[in-house]
């Protein structure tokens, strides 16, 4: 963080991180939790694949390779996912391509999420919702952060970040359904063929908390290859006005950044997921939003 934030801010971030980690350690001890296996697995993989003694590769990955690694990270155990990324790094694949697969695996968690169970719900996160700290949104925001860290770090931290990012993303399918969220059943009901009509349908779905219809409208929008900016502007409108249980703006930013870096064959999946989360979070106004609008004299 010294190179990224400078000495003063890096020190602040370090203190915050150390304080948080110490608090977590104490809670783990109090509840008699076992330490995460990544603590032993990471140094083991660094040694086994000699990742600290060889330069990072620039080997290009085709779409099929990305899909395969995505499926491995999404559907495997945490250990298997970490090993797969370590092997890919050892084989000389471009770290950016590896990060892309991790991001897509996290995105798949959003698109396979059945929605929050009633027993885990709250006033801000009702049954069926997928916003807030849902498995997929949480994983997507974290994967996005790991990718950024990897991009600006030295080789050691770049390698470690991708391995830990895969470990963090994997092993969570027990919360999800085998089949994707059934929004495609709604595609025949989407009538719009142009930007304005589809934006209207998307907004109606969002305001009705209709996740499936919002996904279907966003899917059709991408299918028709319409201008992306108007749709992102619509979704941003709700990202800043709705609370989203602390993840609304964060997840919007994640999707915008991942859309910009993921190859065209896969990137629209991110937008469909964002439309779903936006429809889920509608109805919970962000604290201070109304006051901010009044101060800025905005309607």
Long-range contacts (C-beta under 8 A, 24 or more apart in sequence): 3-152, 4-152, 37-78, 37-79, 38-78, 38-82, 38-164, 38-167, 41-79, 41-82, 41-167, 42-82, 42-160, 42-163, 42-164, 45-82, 45-83, 45-86, 45-163, 46-86, 46-159, 46-160, 46-163, 48-86, 49-86, 49-87, 49-89, 49-90, 50-90, 51-86, 51-89, 51-90, 51-159, 52-155, 52-156, 52-159, 54-90, 55-155, 56-89, 56-95, 56-155, 56-158, 56-159, 57-89, 57-91, 57-92, 57-93, 57-94, 58-92, 58-94, 59-91, 59-92, 59-93, 59-94, 60-94, 60-97, 61-93, 61-94, 61-97, 61-98, 63-263, 63-265, 63-266, 65-93, 65-97, 66-97, 66-100, 66-101, 66-104, 66-263, 66-266, 69-98, 69-101, 70-101, 70-104, 70-105, 70-108, 71-105, 73-101, 73-102, 73-105, 73-166, 73-169, 73-170, 74-104, 74-105, 74-108, 74-109, 74-169, 74-170, 74-173, 75-170, 75-173, 76-170, 76-171, 77-170, 77-171, 78-167, 78-168, 78-170, 78-171, 79-167, 80-170, 81-105, 81-166, 81-167, 81-169, 81-170, 81-171, 82-163, 82-164, 82-166, 82-167, 82-170, 84-166, 85-162, 85-163, 85-165, 85-166, 86-159, 86-163, 89-159, 89-162, 89-163, 95-150, 95-158, 95-159, 95-162, 96-151, 96-261, 98-162, 98-166, 99-143, 99-146, 99-147, 99-150, 99-151, 99-162, 99-165, 100-261, 100-262, 100-263, 100-266, 102-143, 102-146, 102-147, 102-162, 102-165, 102-166, 102-169, 103-140, 103-143, 103-144, 103-147, 103-258, 103-262, 104-262, 104-266, 104-269, 105-139, 105-143, 105-166, 105-169, 105-170, 106-136, 106-139, 106-140, 106-142, 106-143, 106-169, 107-136, 107-140, 107-258, 107-269, 107-270, 107-273, 108-136, 108-269, 109-135, 109-136, 109-139, 109-140, 109-169, 109-172, 109-173, 109-175, 109-176, 110-134, 110-136, 110-137, 110-140, 110-273, 110-276, 110-277, 111-136, 111-180, 111-181, 111-269, 111-272, 111-273, 111-276, 112-136, 112-173, 112-176, 112-177, 112-178, 112-179, 112-180, 112-181, 113-175, 113-176, 113-177, 113-181, 114-176, 114-177, 114-181, 115-211, 115-280, 124-243, 124-245, 124-284, 125-245, 128-211, 128-280, 129-280, 129-281, 130-211, 130-276, 130-277, 130-280, 131-244, 131-245, 131-247, 131-248, 131-251, 131-277, 131-280, 131-281, 132-244, 132-245, 132-246, 132-247, 132-281, 133-245, 133-246, 133-247, 135-172, 135-175, 135-176, 136-176, 136-273, 137-247, 137-251, 137-277, 138-247, 139-168, 139-169, 139-172, 140-251, 140-254, 140-255, 140-258, 140-273, 141-247, 141-250, 141-251, 141-254, 142-168, 142-169, 143-168, 143-169, 144-253, 144-254, 144-257, 144-258, 147-261, 181-211, 181-212, 181-215, 181-276, 182-212, 183-211, 183-212, 183-213, 183-215, 183-216, 183-219, 183-272, 183-276, 184-216, 184-219, 185-212, 186-212, 186-213, 186-215, 186-216, 187-216, 187-219, 187-220, 189-213, 189-216, 190-216, 190-217, 190-220, 192-217, 192-220, 193-224, 194-226, 195-221, 195-226, 195-227, 195-230, 198-224, 198-226, 198-231, 199-230, 199-231, 199-234, 202-231, 202-234, 202-275, 203-234, 205-275, 205-279, 206-238, 206-275, 206-278, 206-279, 206-282, 207-282, 208-279, 209-279, 209-280, 209-282, 209-283, 210-279, 211-276, 211-279, 211-280, 213-279, 214-275, 214-276, 214-278, 214-279, 215-272, 215-273, 215-275, 215-276, 215-279, 217-275, 218-271, 218-272, 218-274, 218-275, 219-268, 219-272, 221-271, 222-268, 222-271, 222-272, 228-259, 228-271, 231-271, 232-256, 232-271, 235-274, 235-275, 235-278, 238-278, 238-281, 238-282, 239-278, 240-286, 240-289, 241-285, 241-286, 241-289, 242-278, 242-281, 242-282, 242-283, 242-284, 242-285, 242-286, 243-281, 243-284, 243-285, 243-286, 243-287, 244-277, 244-281, 244-284, 244-286, 245-281, 245-284, 247-277, 247-281, 248-281, 248-286, 251-277
